[in-house]
Amino acid sequence: MTENNAQLKAEIDEYVDRVWPEVLDDIESLVSHRSVEDLAAAEDNAPWGPGPREALDEALCIANVCGLDAHDCDGYLGYADLPGKSDKQIATIAHVDVVPEGPGWHTDPYQMVRRDGWLLGRGVIDDKGPAVLSMYAGRFFAERVEVTGERLPYTLRVILGANEETNMGDVEYYLAHYPEPDFLFTPDAEFPVCCGEKGLYGATFVSAPIAGGVSGSVIASIEGGSATNAIPSLASAVVRADASALASADGIEAEPAGEGLARVTAHGVGGHASMPAGTRNAIGMLCGYLLDQGLCSDAERAFLELERTIHASTDGSSLGIAATDDVFEPLTCIGGTIELREDGRIEQTVDARFPKSTTADAITERLSQVAADFGCELKAGRAVVPFYVSPDSPEIQTLVRCYNEYTGKDTKPFTIGGGTYARHFANAASFGPEDNELETPEWVGQMHGADEGASEAQLREALKIYIYAINELMKLDL
């Protein structure tokens, strides 16, 4: 490490120590907004609903206080600039919207809690905490410019999205109205640096009218999950049965739900759809129990057998869509939400993340056959091709080098199953702040799950890495 870099790191350390209380206050302020998409309440300047609008306002205010020139893009998203000597841009992009809180929390999901070096609250790691880090990285350079009068070589742009968790309509709006940054990273994945993302696939299995008010049905209602891209921790069904006569099972509880009715509830372990390891899908648990206990009619049994097939694996093998290749980890496929419609049809959504060795069309073809085998139909949804940037590019190598210098590790770029903003840009990557090697207390949950948590020390180090990396990116010939 050169003397200049050692001096820069000392300057960064002093800065982070000084501003950290403000960083925590601003994360807490952002977490307090339930910024879940609500299209039913959308209006002009709030296209994603009031919650994302409020969180975006909060973030733009933070950006202004950080000394950046903040702009609201009609409520779709926002950005904040630190003008450089050139109009070329080094940019970051984070999001202030979140998935619904879901069940199982031990704290208020919208009131950030500090406990034993951890932050708890919806969005602390995905992605409100990292969004605040990106703004405070910008503040470091804004303060330096104010003191020295020397502008950065390129304009630094901090983009703040508000629709990442659903359809990323915010970034589509951005690209339709603004030029792409020359390089961009999003703090919305794991360190060291992700240069590729699996394809994204979504579909819905729909049964024939078999449940609810249909004569002879056993299932009066069934529901589970709060987001299609999250593994549900809770699912329940009201069935025509005597609750006291139902057998006990791990993670299953039964209680009376009215005359001749029982409510069966499954308690699983939720998490992000792209990372099923360590989770336990409550929908699969519930449907398996209903089958094992004979709590279904003959017509309902077929759909529950389909449910068992869906949840028998998380790599798609039980559905015949397993795939892998030399760049990405194997395909993942999970059941996200289940509901009984008013017309007596049951809907089950699935979320798959696929490598480049298969395609959305091939997955649809196979799942359509599976649906037909169980007397159902398949409605194909989103289909996004895999994203990949060469790990040897100067920008990717700069990010890896900066991370390794700060941590003393010898890491290399990798690919993920999650979908981030990076895939929408020609020259982009996702860059932390998560660390898969970090030991997590049992009371800290995953992103998209209950008790979502982030290590305070991890976020502090990430802020230092982001500042250092932006400084080094500014030295590249774009």
C-alpha positions as CSV (number, residue, x, y, z in Angstrom):
1,M,0.0,0.0,0.0
2,T,1.4,3.4,-1.0
3,E,1.9,6.2,1.5
4,N,-0.9,8.2,-0.2
5,N,-3.3,5.2,0.2
6,A,-2.4,4.9,3.8
7,Q,-3.1,8.5,4.4
8,L,-6.4,8.2,2.6
9,K,-7.4,5.2,4.8
10,A,-6.6,7.2,7.9
11,E,-8.7,10.0,6.6
12,I,-11.6,7.6,5.9
13,D,-11.3,6.1,9.4
14,E,-11.6,9.5,11.0
15,Y,-14.5,10.4,8.8
16,V,-16.5,7.2,9.5
17,D,-15.9,7.5,13.3
18,R,-17.2,11.1,13.2
19,V,-20.3,10.6,11.1
20,W,-21.4,7.1,12.3
21,P,-24.0,8.4,14.9
22,E,-25.6,10.3,12.0
23,V,-25.5,7.3,9.8
24,L,-27.4,5.2,12.4
25,D,-29.9,8.0,12.9
26,D,-30.6,8.2,9.1
27,I,-30.9,4.4,8.7
28,E,-33.4,4.5,11.6
29,S,-35.4,7.3,9.9
30,L,-35.6,5.4,6.6
31,V,-36.6,2.1,8.3
32,S,-39.5,3.9,10.0
33,H,-41.3,4.2,6.7
34,R,-43.3,1.1,5.5
35,S,-42.2,1.6,1.9
36,V,-44.0,-1.4,0.4
37,E,-45.4,-1.0,-3.1
38,D,-49.1,-0.1,-3.0
39,L,-50.3,0.4,-6.6
40,A,-53.9,0.8,-5.4
41,A,-52.9,4.0,-3.7
42,A,-50.6,5.3,-6.4
43,E,-51.0,8.8,-7.7
44,D,-49.0,11.5,-9.5
45,N,-45.5,11.8,-8.0
46,A,-46.1,8.6,-6.0
47,P,-46.3,5.9,-8.7
48,W,-45.4,3.1,-6.3
49,G,-47.8,4.3,-3.5
50,P,-47.4,6.5,-0.4
51,G,-44.9,4.4,1.5
52,P,-42.1,4.4,-1.2
53,R,-42.9,8.1,-1.8
54,E,-42.3,8.9,1.9
55,A,-39.1,6.9,2.0
56,L,-37.8,8.5,-1.2
57,D,-38.5,12.0,0.3
58,E,-36.6,11.0,3.4
59,A,-33.6,9.7,1.4
60,L,-33.5,12.8,-0.8
61,C,-33.4,15.0,2.3
62,I,-30.5,12.9,3.7
63,A,-28.7,13.3,0.4
64,N,-29.1,17.1,0.5
65,V,-27.8,17.2,4.1
66,C,-24.8,15.2,2.9
67,G,-23.9,18.0,0.5
68,L,-25.2,16.3,-2.7
69,D,-27.5,18.0,-5.2
70,A,-30.7,15.9,-4.9
71,H,-33.3,15.5,-7.6
72,D,-36.8,13.9,-7.5
73,C,-37.7,12.1,-10.7
74,D,-41.5,12.3,-10.5
75,G,-41.5,9.9,-7.6
76,Y,-40.3,7.0,-9.6
77,L,-36.8,7.4,-8.0
78,G,-34.3,10.1,-7.3
79,Y,-30.6,10.9,-7.7
80,A,-28.1,13.1,-6.0
81,D,-24.9,14.5,-7.7
82,L,-21.5,15.7,-6.7
83,P,-20.4,17.3,-10.0
84,G,-17.0,16.5,-11.3
85,K,-14.6,17.9,-13.8
86,S,-16.2,15.6,-16.4
87,D,-19.9,14.8,-17.1
88,K,-19.0,11.2,-17.2
89,Q,-20.4,9.4,-14.2
90,I,-19.3,6.9,-11.6
91,A,-22.6,6.0,-9.9
92,T,-24.1,4.0,-7.1
93,I,-27.7,2.8,-7.0
94,A,-29.6,1.5,-3.9
95,H,-33.3,1.2,-3.1
96,V,-35.5,2.5,-0.3
97,D,-38.5,0.2,-1.0
98,V,-38.9,-3.1,0.9
99,V,-40.8,-6.3,0.8
100,P,-43.8,-6.6,3.2
101,E,-42.8,-7.3,6.8
102,G,-44.4,-10.8,7.0
103,P,-45.1,-12.7,10.2
104,G,-42.8,-13.9,13.0
105,W,-41.0,-10.7,14.1
106,H,-39.9,-10.3,17.7
107,T,-39.4,-6.5,17.3
108,D,-41.4,-3.8,15.4
109,P,-40.1,-4.2,11.8
110,Y,-40.4,-0.4,11.2
111,Q,-38.6,0.7,14.4
112,M,-34.9,0.0,14.1
113,V,-33.5,-1.8,17.2
114,R,-29.8,-1.8,18.1
115,R,-28.8,-5.0,20.0
116,D,-25.3,-6.3,20.8
117,G,-23.7,-4.8,17.7
118,W,-26.6,-5.6,15.3
119,L,-29.3,-3.5,13.7
120,L,-32.8,-5.1,13.4
121,G,-35.6,-3.8,11.2
122,R,-37.0,-4.2,7.7
123,G,-34.5,-2.9,5.2
124,V,-31.5,-2.5,7.5
125,I,-29.5,-4.7,5.1
126,D,-31.9,-4.8,2.0
127,D,-31.5,-2.0,1.2
128,K,-32.0,1.1,3.3
129,G,-28.8,0.6,5.4
130,P,-26.7,0.4,2.2
131,A,-28.6,3.3,0.7
132,V,-27.5,5.5,3.6
133,L,-23.9,4.2,3.2
134,S,-23.9,5.3,-0.4
135,M,-25.0,8.8,0.5
136,Y,-22.4,9.1,3.2
137,A,-19.8,7.9,0.8
138,G,-20.8,10.9,-1.3
139,R,-20.6,13.2,1.7
140,F,-17.0,12.2,2.2
141,F,-16.1,13.6,-1.2
142,A,-18.4,16.6,-0.9
143,E,-16.6,17.6,2.3
144,R,-13.2,17.1,0.6
145,V,-14.3,19.2,-2.4
146,E,-15.5,22.0,0.0
147,V,-12.1,22.0,1.7
148,T,-9.8,21.7,-1.2
149,G,-11.8,23.2,-4.0
150,E,-10.6,20.3,-6.2
151,R,-13.4,18.5,-8.1
152,L,-13.4,14.7,-8.7
153,P,-12.4,13.6,-12.2
154,Y,-15.9,12.4,-12.9
155,T,-19.3,13.3,-11.6
156,L,-20.4,11.1,-8.7
157,R,-24.1,10.2,-8.9
158,V,-26.0,8.5,-6.1
159,I,-29.2,7.0,-7.5
160,L,-32.0,6.1,-5.0
161,G,-34.6,3.7,-6.3
162,A,-38.1,3.0,-5.0
163,N,-39.4,0.0,-6.9
164,E,-36.6,-2.6,-6.8
165,E,-38.5,-5.3,-4.8
166,T,-41.2,-5.8,-7.4
167,N,-40.8,-4.9,-11.0
168,M,-37.9,-2.4,-11.1
169,G,-40.1,0.1,-12.9
170,D,-38.1,2.8,-11.3
171,V,-34.9,2.0,-13.2
172,E,-36.8,1.5,-16.4
173,Y,-38.1,5.1,-16.0
174,Y,-34.5,6.3,-15.3
175,L,-33.0,4.7,-18.4
176,A,-35.8,6.1,-20.5
177,H,-35.1,9.7,-19.3
178,Y,-31.4,9.8,-18.4
179,P,-28.1,8.5,-19.9
180,E,-26.5,5.5,-18.3
181,P,-23.6,6.1,-15.9
182,D,-20.2,5.1,-17.3
183,F,-19.9,2.6,-14.4
184,L,-22.3,1.8,-11.6
185,F,-22.3,-0.4,-8.6
186,T,-25.2,-1.3,-6.3
187,P,-24.6,-2.0,-2.6
188,D,-27.2,-4.8,-2.6
189,A,-25.5,-8.2,-2.5
190,E,-22.4,-9.9,-1.0
191,F,-18.8,-8.9,-1.0
192,P,-16.4,-9.0,-2.7
193,V,-18.1,-8.2,-6.0
194,C,-20.8,-9.8,-8.1
195,C,-20.3,-9.7,-11.8
196,G,-23.2,-11.9,-12.8
197,E,-26.8,-12.6,-11.8
198,K,-28.9,-15.6,-12.7
199,G,-32.0,-15.2,-14.9
200,L,-35.2,-14.4,-13.1
201,Y,-38.4,-16.4,-13.7
202,G,-41.8,-16.2,-12.2
203,A,-45.0,-18.2,-12.8
204,T,-48.3,-19.1,-11.2
205,F,-49.9,-22.6,-11.0
206,V,-53.7,-22.3,-11.1
207,S,-56.0,-25.1,-10.1
208,A,-59.5,-25.9,-11.4
209,P,-62.3,-24.7,-9.1
210,I,-61.8,-27.2,-6.4
211,A,-62.0,-25.6,-3.0
212,G,-63.9,-23.2,-0.8
213,G,-67.6,-23.2,-1.8
214,V,-67.4,-26.3,-4.0
215,S,-69.7,-29.1,-2.8
216,G,-67.7,-31.8,-1.0
217,S,-64.6,-29.6,-0.5
218,V,-62.6,-29.9,2.7
219,I,-60.4,-26.8,2.3
220,A,-62.4,-23.7,3.2
221,S,-59.5,-21.3,2.8
222,I,-55.7,-21.4,2.3
223,E,-53.1,-18.6,2.3
224,G,-49.4,-18.2,2.8
225,G,-46.5,-15.9,1.9
226,S,-46.4,-12.1,1.6
227,A,-44.1,-11.8,-1.5
228,T,-43.5,-14.0,-4.5
229,N,-39.7,-13.5,-4.2
230,A,-39.6,-14.6,-0.5
231,I,-39.7,-18.0,1.1
232,P,-42.7,-17.8,3.5
233,S,-42.4,-18.5,7.2
234,L,-46.2,-18.8,7.8
235,A,-49.0,-20.5,6.0
236,S,-52.5,-21.5,7.1
237,A,-55.6,-23.3,6.0
238,V,-59.2,-23.5,7.4
239,V,-60.5,-27.1,6.9
240,R,-63.6,-28.9,7.6
241,A,-62.4,-31.0,10.5
242,D,-62.4,-31.3,14.3
243,A,-59.3,-29.5,15.6
244,S,-59.0,-31.7,18.7
245,A,-58.8,-34.8,16.5
246,L,-55.9,-33.6,14.4
247,A,-52.5,-35.2,14.8
248,S,-49.6,-33.1,16.1
249,A,-46.6,-32.4,13.8
250,D,-43.4,-30.4,13.9
251,G,-44.1,-26.8,13.1
252,I,-47.8,-27.4,12.8
253,E,-50.6,-26.1,15.1
254,A,-54.3,-26.7,14.9
255,E,-57.1,-24.7,16.6
256,P,-60.9,-24.5,16.3
257,A,-62.1,-22.0,13.7
258,G,-65.9,-22.2,14.1
259,E,-68.4,-25.0,14.1
260,G,-67.0,-28.0,12.2
261,L,-63.9,-26.0,11.2
262,A,-60.2,-26.1,12.2
263,R,-57.4,-23.7,11.4
264,V,-54.1,-25.4,10.6
265,T,-51.0,-23.2,10.7
266,A,-47.5,-24.0,9.6
267,H,-44.5,-22.1,11.0
268,G,-41.4,-22.3,8.8
269,V,-38.2,-20.4,8.4
270,G,-38.4,-17.6,5.8
271,G,-35.8,-16.0,3.7
272,H,-34.9,-14.7,0.2
273,A,-36.0,-16.7,-2.8
274,S,-32.5,-16.9,-4.2
275,M,-31.0,-18.3,-1.0
276,P,-33.1,-21.2,0.1
277,A,-30.4,-22.9,2.2
278,G,-31.4,-22.9,5.9
279,T,-35.0,-22.0,5.2
280,R,-38.2,-24.1,5.6
281,N,-41.1,-23.2,3.4
282,A,-44.3,-23.0,5.4
283,I,-46.5,-23.6,2.3
284,G,-44.8,-26.9,1.7
285,M,-45.1,-27.9,5.3
286,L,-48.8,-27.0,5.4
287,C,-49.7,-28.8,2.2
288,G,-47.7,-31.9,3.2
289,Y,-49.6,-32.0,6.5
290,L,-53.0,-31.7,4.8
291,L,-52.1,-34.6,2.5
292,D,-50.7,-36.8,5.2
293,Q,-53.8,-36.3,7.4
294,G,-56.3,-36.7,4.5
295,L,-57.6,-33.2,4.9
296,C,-58.7,-32.8,1.3
297,S,-61.2,-34.0,-1.2
298,D,-60.2,-36.1,-4.2
299,A,-60.2,-32.9,-6.4
300,E,-58.1,-31.0,-3.9
301,R,-55.7,-33.9,-3.5
302,A,-54.3,-33.4,-7.0
303,F,-53.3,-29.8,-6.3
304,L,-51.8,-30.7,-2.9
305,E,-49.8,-33.4,-4.7
306,L,-48.6,-30.7,-7.1
307,E,-47.6,-28.6,-4.0
308,R,-45.7,-31.5,-2.6
309,T,-43.8,-31.8,-5.9
310,I,-43.0,-28.1,-6.0
311,H,-41.7,-28.1,-2.5
312,A,-39.8,-31.4,-2.7
313,S,-36.7,-29.6,-3.8
314,T,-35.3,-26.1,-4.0
315,D,-33.1,-26.8,-7.0
316,G,-35.9,-27.5,-9.4
317,S,-35.1,-31.2,-9.7
318,S,-38.5,-32.3,-8.4
319,L,-40.1,-30.3,-11.2
320,G,-37.6,-31.4,-13.9
321,I,-36.0,-28.0,-14.4
322,A,-32.7,-28.4,-12.6
323,A,-29.8,-26.7,-14.4
324,T,-26.2,-25.5,-13.8
325,D,-23.2,-24.2,-15.8
326,D,-19.6,-23.1,-15.5
327,V,-20.5,-19.5,-14.5
328,F,-23.5,-19.7,-12.1
329,E,-24.5,-21.8,-9.2
330,P,-27.4,-24.3,-9.8
331,L,-30.9,-23.1,-10.5
332,T,-33.2,-22.4,-7.5
333,C,-36.9,-22.7,-7.4
334,I,-39.3,-21.9,-4.5
335,G,-43.0,-21.5,-3.8
336,G,-43.7,-17.9,-2.8
337,T,-47.4,-17.3,-2.1
338,I,-50.6,-19.4,-2.1
339,E,-54.1,-18.2,-2.0
340,L,-57.7,-19.4,-2.5
341,R,-59.5,-17.2,-5.0
342,E,-63.2,-16.3,-4.7
343,D,-64.0,-18.6,-7.7
344,G,-62.6,-21.6,-5.7
345,R,-59.3,-21.8,-7.6
346,I,-56.0,-22.1,-5.7
347,E,-53.0,-20.1,-7.0
348,Q,-49.4,-21.0,-6.2
349,T,-46.6,-18.7,-7.3
350,V,-43.1,-20.0,-8.0
351,D,-39.9,-18.0,-8.2
352,A,-36.9,-19.5,-10.1
353,R,-33.3,-18.1,-10.6
354,F,-31.7,-19.8,-13.6
355,P,-28.2,-20.1,-15.1
356,K,-27.3,-19.5,-18.7
357,S,-27.5,-23.2,-19.5
358,T,-31.3,-23.0,-19.7
359,T,-34.0,-20.4,-20.7
360,A,-37.3,-19.1,-19.5
361,D,-39.0,-20.7,-22.4
362,A,-37.6,-24.1,-21.5
363,I,-38.7,-23.7,-17.9
364,T,-42.2,-22.6,-19.0
365,E,-42.5,-25.6,-21.4
366,R,-41.6,-28.0,-18.6
367,L,-43.7,-26.4,-15.9
368,S,-46.7,-26.3,-18.3
369,Q,-46.4,-30.0,-18.6
370,V,-46.2,-30.5,-14.9
371,A,-49.3,-28.3,-14.4
372,A,-51.2,-30.4,-17.0
373,D,-50.2,-33.6,-15.2
374,F,-51.9,-32.4,-12.1
375,G,-55.0,-31.0,-13.9
376,C,-53.9,-27.3,-13.5
377,E,-52.7,-24.6,-15.8
378,L,-49.5,-22.5,-15.7
379,K,-49.5,-18.7,-16.1
380,A,-46.0,-17.6,-17.0
381,G,-44.9,-14.3,-15.5
382,R,-41.6,-12.5,-15.5
383,A,-38.7,-13.7,-17.6
384,V,-35.3,-11.9,-17.4
385,V,-32.2,-13.3,-19.0
386,P,-29.0,-13.8,-16.9
387,F,-26.6,-10.8,-16.6
388,Y,-22.8,-11.1,-16.8
389,V,-19.8,-8.7,-16.9
390,S,-16.3,-10.0,-17.5
391,P,-14.5,-10.3,-14.1
392,D,-11.4,-9.1,-15.8
393,S,-12.7,-5.6,-16.6
394,P,-10.8,-2.7,-15.0
395,E,-13.8,-1.7,-13.0
396,I,-14.5,-5.1,-11.5
397,Q,-10.8,-5.7,-10.8
398,T,-10.7,-2.3,-9.0
399,L,-13.6,-3.3,-6.7
400,V,-12.1,-6.6,-5.9
401,R,-8.7,-5.1,-5.2
402,C,-10.2,-2.4,-2.9
403,Y,-12.1,-5.0,-0.9
404,N,-9.1,-7.3,-0.6
405,E,-6.8,-4.4,0.5
406,Y,-9.3,-3.5,3.2
407,T,-10.0,-7.0,4.5
408,G,-6.6,-8.7,3.9
409,K,-8.4,-11.4,2.0
410,D,-7.7,-12.9,-1.4
411,T,-11.2,-13.1,-3.0
412,K,-12.4,-13.2,-6.6
413,P,-15.5,-12.0,-8.4
414,F,-18.5,-14.3,-8.3
415,T,-22.1,-14.6,-9.5
416,I,-25.4,-14.7,-7.5
417,G,-29.0,-15.9,-7.8
418,G,-30.5,-12.6,-6.6
419,G,-31.6,-9.9,-9.0
420,T,-30.3,-6.4,-8.5
421,Y,-30.3,-3.2,-10.4
422,A,-27.0,-4.0,-11.9
423,R,-28.5,-6.2,-14.6
424,H,-30.2,-3.2,-16.1
425,F,-27.0,-1.4,-17.0
426,A,-24.3,-2.2,-19.5
427,N,-21.3,-1.7,-17.2
428,A,-22.3,-2.5,-13.6
429,A,-21.8,-4.8,-10.6
430,S,-23.2,-5.4,-7.2
431,F,-20.8,-4.7,-4.4
432,G,-21.6,-5.8,-0.9
433,P,-22.3,-5.1,1.9
434,E,-23.2,-8.6,3.0
435,D,-20.6,-11.1,4.1
436,N,-21.6,-14.8,3.9
437,E,-18.8,-15.7,6.3
438,L,-20.2,-13.6,9.1
439,E,-21.5,-15.5,12.1
440,T,-25.1,-14.5,12.8
441,P,-26.8,-14.8,16.2
442,E,-29.8,-17.0,16.2
443,W,-32.1,-14.0,16.9
444,V,-31.0,-12.3,13.7
445,G,-33.0,-13.1,10.6
446,Q,-32.2,-12.9,6.9
447,M,-33.2,-10.3,4.4
448,H,-36.9,-10.7,3.3
449,G,-37.5,-12.7,6.5
450,A,-38.5,-11.9,10.0
451,D,-36.1,-10.1,12.3
452,E,-34.0,-8.9,9.3
453,G,-30.6,-7.8,10.7
454,A,-27.3,-6.2,9.8
455,S,-24.0,-6.2,11.6
456,E,-23.1,-2.6,12.6
457,A,-19.4,-3.4,12.3
458,Q,-20.0,-4.9,8.9
459,L,-21.8,-1.7,7.7
460,R,-19.0,0.5,9.1
461,E,-16.4,-1.4,7.2
462,A,-18.6,-1.4,4.1
463,L,-18.8,2.4,4.2
464,K,-15.0,2.6,4.3
465,I,-14.6,0.2,1.4
466,Y,-17.2,2.2,-0.7
467,I,-15.3,5.5,-0.1
468,Y,-12.0,3.9,-1.0
469,A,-13.4,2.1,-4.0
470,I,-15.0,5.3,-5.4
471,N,-11.7,7.1,-5.0
472,E,-9.9,4.3,-7.0
473,L,-12.6,4.2,-9.7
474,M,-12.1,7.9,-10.2
475,K,-8.6,7.1,-11.4
476,L,-9.7,4.9,-14.2
477,D,-9.8,6.0,-17.9
478,L,-13.5,5.7,-18.6
